[in-house]
Each structure stands twice: as C-alpha cells, then as structure tokens.
Amino acid sequence: MEIPVVIIGAGQAGLAMSRCLTDRSVEHVVLERGTVAHAWRTERWDSLRLLTPNWMSRLPGHRYDGDDPDGYMSAAETAGFLESYGRSFAAPVRAHTTVTAVLPTPDGSLVETDQGPWRCRSVVLATGAAGAPHVPAVSAALPAAIRQITTLEYRNPDQLGAGGVLVVGASASGVQIADELRRAGRAVTIAAGEHIRLPRTYRGRDIHWWMDAIGQLDERYDQVDDLSRARRLPSLQLVGTIERRTLDLNALAAAGVQVTGRLVGVSRGRAQFSGSLANLVASADLKLHRLLDRIDEHVAAYGFKEEVGAPDRPEPTRIAPAPTEIELSRFSTVVWATGYRPRYPRLDASVFDRRGRIRHDGGVVEAPGMYVLGLPFLRRRKSSFIDGVGPDAHDLCAHLVRRLSRRQAA
C-alpha cells in the first residue's frame, strides 16, 4: 500500500495528528497494535485516574463536555473519551496492526507490519513515552523468592501475595501505588529518589489551573536552559481523587508508609538505600515554594486576590531518619515504579543517540520525513499531557505539510 503519511499509534497523540491531517485534507492511515486507546485499556492499574482535571482534556476539535469538569477521568473513561474523539472525525485507524520496522527509502519510508507493508512520504511515531518500563540493573540481584512487577503489570492490592511490599520510585505512579497498598493494610516501604512535590490544590484552585494560568505549561522547548534535563524530570507527585487530596511523602509517612532513600544495591540479604534522602526532600520543597511564589506574584500582579483563597502553603516535608539497609526478608514483592522508556518499532540506528534516545528537534526527527509526538517536553512543558499533544500536533502537521508540498512541487 502507498499513502502520503503513516501514523503509528492510536492514542491521544496519534489521533491528534490524524485530526490535524484530516483538517488539511492530507491522506493518511493510523496503524494501531490493538484498538484505539489500547494502552489506557490494558496497561493501567484499576484505580488509576488522570493527574489533570477533566477540563484539561482538550484535543484538536474536541474537548471534555461532561458534568464533572473538575474531576479526574479514570483510565476506562479516558479510553472512552479517545474513542469518541476518533469517531468524531472518522479517524482512519487500522486496528490490530503491529508495526515491526520503519525503513528509509529514497522517497520516504517503508513501514513493515504483520498485515503487510506501507510506503509513505512521511511517518509519525506516536507510540508515547510509556512504552516499556525501565527496571534498574539492581533487580537482577534480588532473590527469586521476591516477586517483581512493574507499574504496567500492577492492577490492585489483591494481585499481590501476602507480605511486605517495597515500592521503588516516588513519582506519580510510585506514590499512588504505595498509598493504595497501605490503605489495603499492607506493610509498605517506598524508596524515593528525585521527585517533584506539589499540592493538589493551592488557594482554592487545582495546581494545574495555576500552572496553566501562569503560562508554565506552555513554556516552549527552545526557551529553557537545560532541555535535556527538563525532558528527564520525574512525573509530579499527584493523585486524582474526589476529595482532591494531596499525596506526597508527608501523607505517605503519616499513613504508615516507611520512606527510604533511593535503592542502590543488594548485599548479604539486605536492600541498601542511599543516604541522600534529606537533600532530595529539601530540593523538592525549595522548588515547590518557588512555584507557589510565582503563583502568588501572578495573583498580586493581576489583582484577583478576592477571587481565590488565601495562601495555604504545605508543611515542610518531615521524614523520620531513613534506614540505609533493610532485611530483604521483610518483602515478598517489589514494585518497580522507576519510569518508562519509549517503545518504537525497528528504526534505522542513525536516528538514535548513544543512550538510545531518538534524536529530534521539537519532534522533527533527524531522518527525512520522520516525526515523533507525545514525548515529555517535546515542544512544550505540557507535551505529554492530553492537553499538550494538540498544540504540538498542529506545529508538526504544518511542518509535515510544507515538506510534502515541497516534494510534490519538486
């Protein structure tokens, strides 16, 4: 089959690009290994909800229009939202089509799939940032008796056998799973590395409302000093709940979760943890207050103090002295909440850097006619949010159409 554009992935990023191309009357196809929103249906734990409020579920030509704009959609509701989006413009999705390779050709790319090949001028990699879990090498040193699962495999507390649980990683997934396990009566230890602490609400508004209002979420990739670091930052310590509660290390410790530093090794039947937790906590608190200072300055500058609540700063993080070693016999399960890596089909080696990351400039890959969409801070700080893939898709679609026009004219 020949077609101008192939999009790989029918999640929010792939559908956003499909809508942009549809609006410009560019023929294309969306190839999806499962069905629309496959990852939302099959790779999320049961209680998961979006970290962003529903009103932020905005895509090109489509937005949340339910009766709970300040709530947080579940994974199933998010999948339904994306399905409805795809139907709204008859997205040309080819479901149950697994892409195995994308190979360069003289005039574009050859996209190989288990349903046959496609030739195209441009290809958009929209498989997202959470393709495969990252599990540290220290996992190999754990005894076979300890069950190891990743956040993509975790579903609920009943899935785990009896015994204590070590959750490794204290970003969004780690703190939520640790909290759920503790509420289910499990003995939980969480190993925390670098993290970003935020309150769920501040001065009566959701923290994302403030980040949107002050323009932080729209900060562009060409406006930051250290883009590589900005793209590696951990996800926010947040949870979407009806009561809009804050979930951070203070909340976990108060609930009875033992907090330690980063897991660094295993030796003589003991898990070993870094002693740098106090420094990481202090750094997270400092960055939190910088953001809240910026919000307070925004309120003062625009004169709407009467419309929002008074400043309600969170208490400093207070953690009991953390052990640097714990007997492994205390744990029956380790949950790896240590982040993800994008998962791509086989690509030409030239598009990757020495660390295996795809080389691109704001989503324009260093390969003619290839684009990537849905990665953290791709073009904006909100690029990996549902609310962020739309603006990125508009930008990349414009670049793609210009390139197709030049090729056609030539």
Secondary structure, DSSP 8 states (H G I E B T S, - for coil): -B-SEEEE--SHHHHHHHHHHHHTT--EEEE-SSSTTHHHHHSS-TT-B-SS-GGG-EETTEE--SS-TTS--BHHHHHHHHHHHHHHTT--EE-S--EEEEEEETTEEEEEETT--EEESEEEE---S-SEE---GGGGGS-TTSEEEETTT---GGGS-SSEEEEE--SHHHHHHHHHHHHTT--EEEE--S-EE--SEETTEEHHHHHHHTTGGG-BGGG-S-HHHHHH---EE----TT----SHHHHHHTT-EEE--EEEEETTEEEE-S-HHHHHHHHHHHHHHHHHHHHHHHHHHT-GGGS---------------SEEEGGGEEEEEE-S-EE----EE-GGGB-TTS-B-EETTEESSTTEEE-S-TTSSBTTTTSHHHHHHHHHHHHHHHHHHHHHHHH-
